Amino acid sequence: MKYIFVTGGVVSSLGKGLTAGALGALLEQRGLKVRLQKFDPYLNVDPGTMSPFQHGEVYVLDDGAETDLDLGHYERFTSGKLSRLNNLTSGKVYETVLKKERRGDYLGATVQVIPHVTNEIKQRIYDGAGDDVDVLITELGGTIGDIEGLPFLEAMRQFALEVGRQDVLFLHCTLLPYLKAAGELKTKPSQQSVAKLREIGIQCDILVCRTEQPMTNEMRQKLSLFCNVPVKAVIEECDVETSIYELPLALKAEDLDDLVIEHLQLDAPDNDMKVWHDVVRRLKAPSHKVEIGVVGKYIELQDAYKSVYESITHAGIANDAAVRIVRLDAEEIEKDPKKHLGTLDGILIPGGFGDRGTEGKIAAAKYARENGIPYFGLCLGMQIAVIEYARNVTGLEDANSTEFNAQTPHPVIDIMADQKELTTKGGNMRLGACPCQLMTDSFSYHAYGKELIDERHRHRFEFNNDYREQLEKSGLRVAGINPERNLVEIVEIPDHPWFVGVQFHPEFKSKPNAAHPLFANFIAAALKYKK
Ligand code: GLN
């Protein structure tokens, strides 16, 4: 087993997660079994309770873990399956330690950050790997110098001492700011960040420098000298031109994989990276073009619908098409749907919570249904489609979800009876992978090409089966059912070019070289609509 620790300095939002993911992709291409994980120093036990404004999207795993969005990058860049063991927060560490303390597990000892908290973190480095992995990459969230990150760094230092320095590699990412007035890139912040690491006893082996401009040889030498890493271990990470999926190739061009393999004394033959060359080639020279509107509430945030945007890009690659994503604020649409939606080739409504913007989303679903524009509803987007259909086709006046109107006369979306006594905040969501049986005569079956699928969930409300017969009679197609609990998972409108709403989150299972079948078919339908 070999271990790589990825840390970051100078500023946050450096794209450490992408760098870690891309390194994973490089090593996987060389035949190694790779797993990635994230340590987050904040005190929430997991990001499940955090608003998208705070922390971007919550990424859900098969086992139902609500995790940091970097795990999404890890799953998109590598094939390794992740579990709840692969995302650890300070909150979780302290929760575990305090439970042990209350149980008396520490036999009267004074419980301290060192060794009790650091031991817990070290254990998670061992556990995170599992048995079938060659290299475990652990990324530490935050920036060097943050107080709350210290126990994690200390644990990493101890870990390297424990397993031996030959099996551990420290990779540090920094920024080289460009000073316009001086007309040059600056290395001092990187030097200081590396010095800060050394203060706690960690000497990085590789320095990855984010920069808007290429470095000169002189700068590489300077960084090498001051940061105490060989010149060839100073890696330039220039901003990529079109897509994050260029990153593995960009890092390969800097020989990052050779460096890692040499340092960790791994036996892994070189690879031509054909898979990634193919992805990038198709991304850069698409034959077609479509415009997809994403109607949401967190439209101004870059990260709130991360996996949705990525999945749309993957579907573009699969269809040889450039997809322009038009981000639309649901509240704006309500006033004049045609103005905002009239020129689009497809409309997608992603997941969400709370009632702000729902009427605008309902208006968007109506516009898509009436005008034959391909529609894809994810989780909340499916519930919106059901509400719209119930109101405007089935004739159930004021139909709604009890999430938005507890007094609605027609609760077509509701909390399951057995869940009602639980609180509506936290704790009672349907989370993680659930099976779904598809109706063979459906858009969905056509996409998947098989009858039994499983997809990841994160929601509290469900399609209300009391209304199923009525809605079906008025033409709504129930195309997928959870066979264990008889829950409606997919609705479709049959006499429409492509109208699909899914209760799950397909965006968590799409990859750049293997687009999710529903996303791929949605974009294919949009291309057809355009013609
Ligand atoms: N708010 C809805 C529910 O809780 C949808 C959740 C979602 O889109 N993830 O059921």
Residues whose N, C-alpha, C, O or C-beta is under 5 A from the ligand:
A	BS01	LIG	G351 G352 F353 G354 L378 C379 L380 R458 H459 R460 F461
